[in-house]
Amino acid sequence: MRNGLSAKLAAIAVGSALIMTGCGGAGSQDEGAAGDKVELSFHTWLPTQVQWPEIIEAFEKENPNVTINYTREEDYDKFRTNLDNEILAGEVPDIYGIQVGASFDDYAEFAKPVDEYATDWIDKVSDVAVEETKTEDGTLAAVPILNAGMEFYLYNKTLMDEIGVQLPKNYDELVQVSKTAADAGYSPFAMGASDTWHVADFFVWLSNQYGNGDDIYKAANGDIPWDSDSLVAAATDWQKLFADGVFQKGAVTTNTYPQARDDYFLARRAIAMPTGSWHVGMALEGPDQEQPGSAIEADEVGMAAFPQIGPNPGTATTGVDFALAVSSELDGAKLEAAAKFVEFMAVGQGQQIWVNTLQGFPVANDISVQVDPAEPELGQESLKLVDETLAGAKYARKLSVPGHESLQDDLGIVLQEIADGADPKASLAKLNQ
């Protein structure tokens, strides 16, 4: 099925074409001769406000004639809503962030094919990452920038030591650690389950521990029904995470950012927070810290892989977490400037600066994360664990199904119903087409 956004975007594509025929797009004019100042709009949910200054300072040092007008949203869902509105208004940003997954083709429709501006350096990007940013018809529509994976969790080692618990190795230990935390007056694993992206990501990771491991991808492609035994078993255990008190009360009405992070984990109200690999930087002192000024500022923080829940061992899911698209309306000096920025972020100094914050892991073949060897032992152990876990990943983090652009959101809504007590089999059956 096509969602409402897909239909709107299809209509907008026709309307935008008519507008551009009459007067040309806002970014379609060549802004002067070489050497003139060029301004580009960049709308995104990443980098963060903390990460951006160092990145843009380095870019402007290399490219003093290019100004990037950076607009950032707090989270991906808000960004996507505002990007939809910009597209509907015929005001596509010159450069915009984009995520792989079910809705990728919708946003790629307004992007310039990468082979029109990056042929001389795109081979420096991982072939696997490049494949993830191709549309259904094989067009490379965006440049991958960061890789990331699920499912991990941040934990407050200082707090866990205080209440006498260790990292759980299996589901029974997970439940016991959560109970001990609750008895001590703390929330257990602070889950942002009001975010459909997070519950869908978690469930994709969880589902790989049942059946043949890849059953969820078969269901997404229509090869098996969503209410197959293996997926029902996974959804039943998903429900138990809430019923058994592993996740905090009210998790389905808690978002990941800022609530689970700020109101629970950073407020020292929770011993842990399920999240992705991009948060491993919180276990280190150097990169992009979020603890200063918080209740856990003096605490020792680590990151671990979420323990096995299903009958089969699970590995991380992984994939391109962030890519950059260039508006199809750009040409001339603006396109040349945008290409420089994308290259800088994908294979240049911007890639190195950003991955060093541990927001994500590199897509460039010759770049690796660099951290100070004086970083805390637990932080370095956490980084090594995440790196090795992602290297062993077997399955994709996102479901990408042409013609079913709303799948991630639809799955997330169904999982929220199940978390609230709905019958897993009946709820999953709603996804059958």
C-alpha positions, 0 to 999 in steps of 0.5 A: 500500500502507499501511504498518504505522504507517498501520494502527496509527494507523487502529486507534488512531483508533477506540480513542482515540474510545472512550477520549474517549467514556468520560472525555475526552481529556487536553487536552479540558477548558477550563482555567479562566476567561480570565486563568488560566494555561494550559499546552500541550505542544509536541513537535517536532524544530524549532526548535533548542535555540539558536533556541527561547529567543528565540522563547519569550521573545517569545511569553511577553511577548505571552502571559504566561498561556500556558506552552509545555512544549517537547520537542524531538528531534534529528532528524525520524526520531526525532521521528516515532518518538516521536510515533507512540508518543505517538499509540499511547498516546493522548497526542497533544501539544497542539501538534506539528510536522508535515512535508508528504509521504507521511505527512502525512495519517496525522498530520493525522488527529489534528489539529484543522482549521485553520478552527476556530481560524485563520480571521481570519488564515490569509489572511496565509499564502502560498496555495501553502504553505496548499495543501501542508498540506491532506489528500487530502479538502481539509481544512487540517489544519496551518498552514505555518510555514517553506519550504525547498528542496533540493539545496544544499551547504555548503562550507569556502572556506578549506579549498578554497583551501588545497587549490587547488580551486574550486566545481564547475560540472558533473559532471566538475568535481565528480568532480575536486574530490572526487578532489583533496580525497581526495588531500589527505587530506580527505573530499569531499562528506559525505553523510548517506545513512543518512537515507532522508529525505535520499536521497529528497530528493536523488533527487527533485531529481536526477530532475528533470534527466531525461526530462520533469522531472516523471517521478518525480511521475508514477511516484509517482502510478502513471502511469508505472512506477518503472523507466522509462528516465528514472528508471533513468538518474537512479538510475544517476547517483545510484550513480555519485556513490558509485562516483566518490568524490563522496560519502565512503566509508561514506556509506550508514552516515552520518547527516546529523545529527550525523555528516555535519555534526559528524564531517565538516564541522565537524570539518574533515574534509570540504570540503563537505556536501550539505544543504537551504536551512535551513543557509545561516545557517552562511555568516553570522555572526549567525544560529544559528551552529554553528561556535563551538568547532568545528575550522572556527570561523575558516574562511570558509563558503559555500553553493552549489547542487549542480551539474547532474548529469543531461542537463537543467538542474535547479532547486531543489525546494521546499515547506513544511518545517515546519508546526504541528498542533493536537491535535483534543482541544483546546477552550476556553482551551487551544485559544485559547492554542494558536491564539495560539501558531500565529498567532505562529509563522506570521504574527507575531513568531515568524515573523520571529524564526525566519526571521531565523535562516535555519532556513527561508524565510517563509510569511507574505506580508508577512515577509522575511528580515532580516540585518545588512548588516555580514554577510560578503560570502560569507554575503550572496552565499550567502543571495541565491543560495539565495533566488533559487534557491528562487524559481525552483523548479519542482517539489515537494521531497516526494512526497505520495501518499495510500494510500502513506504509506511512499513516501519511506522506501521510496524511500530504502531502494531508493536506499541499495541502489543506492548500495551497488551494486544494479542500478538498474532492478531496485531501482526496480521494487520500488516499482511497485504 
